[in-house]
Amino acid sequence: MYLFSLTMKKTLLIPAVIILLSLVLHGCKKIYEDFETPSISIISVKTLSKDSCVIGIKTDQGAGTSFHKYYLDFYELTDMNNHFTYDLNLSENRLDSSWVKIKMPTQYHDYKVRAVLESDKNVYSSSYKVVYLSSDFNNTDFGIKYIDFYSSGIDSYYTDEGQGIGSTPLKGKSVSLNVHYTKFIPSSSSVVVKLNDNITLPASLSSSGTMTDGVSWCQPVIPENLAAGDYTVSVYINGVKYLVNSKLRSYPGSSVIENITPPSSSWYSYGALRTCFKLGSKVYYVYRQPAYSVIVYDLESKVWMRKNKLPDPADVTESVSWINDASFVYGGKSYILPNVSNKFDSSNSRMELWRYDDVIDNWTVETRYPGKAGSKTFAFVVGDKLYMGGGSSGYGMDVAPDFWEYDFVTRKWLQKKDLSTYLATYAIASCASPNYGYVFTGNRELYQYNVFTDQWQKISTLNGGPIFRNSSTLLYQNGTIYLSGGYTYLEGAQINLTDTWAYNLTTDSWTLRNRYNANPNIPFEYSKLPTYFYNDKLYVGFAYEYYNSLYYNIVVTP
């Protein structure tokens, strides 16, 4: 009986415990479900005067929370040390929208403000908004602070702060303007851009979306035929004029893309181009593959031809191991600089000067270069003499400062004064006028060589384009030196350059003559696009674009 009674008590106790736990848990669940997170936001800010504004606030007090403080928190932007709060009365309603008029302690000062709710344990606040009192931001000017050019990537190199030039854009392409506002500009606003207030460029606005303190973007298209000069830029928004804080520069030159039919793919390998030269109307391209082939493009007939490949050296134990990209013309014949090495000992190599006779399509060894360099030399011809030097010896690690003169008449070499280590290292392009030689460095410096005194002199620095460039082409034409193309590095990536600069030897001044609208691939071995003058036009190419299989010449009128 005792045992039975104890069992009965246990049996009755278990349901009682379950019922009690159920009630407790149900109560906890109800308390948990009754809590909802509060929220608060500023929905509008309107300036009334030089020291007052109206601020719209939206509150959701949630559930399960009581608040003991409700206020606006101000930080002055004009004087960063000034901070104050403005207490507000909290509505009895859970959801509420209210507007409060605030009189500021100072006139014409700007503030940032947030709305705050405080409970015993938590603080809930809105994001900051800006109150602008420094000017009237409720008129039709939308509180536009200023408009400037947005230049990114390679475009950022074609500005001139000293002359107030904010952009030198590609013709036929859009230029970007940043419209910095303090009050959102509706997308329905009318927008017109004018150059010098008489050339109208249709445009539209896109926005960052923020109601205050944001940026809208305007992208007018520059006309292909825009005359050279510097232009003021005005943006009219709903008929109100705003002047851009710098000018736009239009370069004087122009360019066209001349599509060409490519040569047979079995004749050449585009990425293996080693050097290029022009004789008359024919452009010769020398490739390392296949087997140092030579192909020719006739600029008049637009026809490709295949020529004899470079011959093997007379010594069967030797072969052409490399061809330097320098080439030049003298006496109607073209010259290139191949490296010849022993087939069994590649360290035993030499640079030679080879002459090409286009009449009989034949190559002849003119002479052996006595200098130390095996690659990256520069060369130019003044009168009857060739001047060459610089570059690298060995495996490209040692600078070769020696400089040499070759007399085409006597066929003899004469060593000149050594180059500075700087010039021997950083020379990237060369050319010659009737009396002087010129070398351009990767750091944008132009040096002149006096053949009579054997002296070098830095005569100018190009203050435009990228601060570093490589594999550009330097050409002389009618008293002017032209610099074109090459590449630079931007954020670690190689960027092809499509600009042409002119240096006037008389006025000692540089001018950006053209930016051609193309994005050709550069043959990686040659490191630059062939560039030459023909009929007073600057030809760049032939060029190739991998992604759309386009073959073309870029014809520049500088």
PyMOL commands that set and color helices and strands:
alter all, ss='L'
color gray80, all
select helices_A, chain A and resi 2-34+153-157+161-163+270-272+421-426
alter helices_A, ss='H'
color red, helices_A
select strands_A, chain A and resi 39-49+52-60+67-76+83-87+95-103+111-119+123-125+129-131+144-150+165-167+176-181+191-195+199-202+205-207+214-218+229-231+233-237+240-243+247-250+254-259+273-279+282-287+294-298+304-307+318-330+333-342+345-357+362-368+378-382+385-389+392-393+398-399+403-407+412-415+427-432+436-441+445-450+455-461+473-477+480-484+487-490+493-496+499-504+509-515+531-534+537-545+550-557
alter strands_A, ss='S'
color yellow, strands_A
deselect
rebuild
show_as cartoon
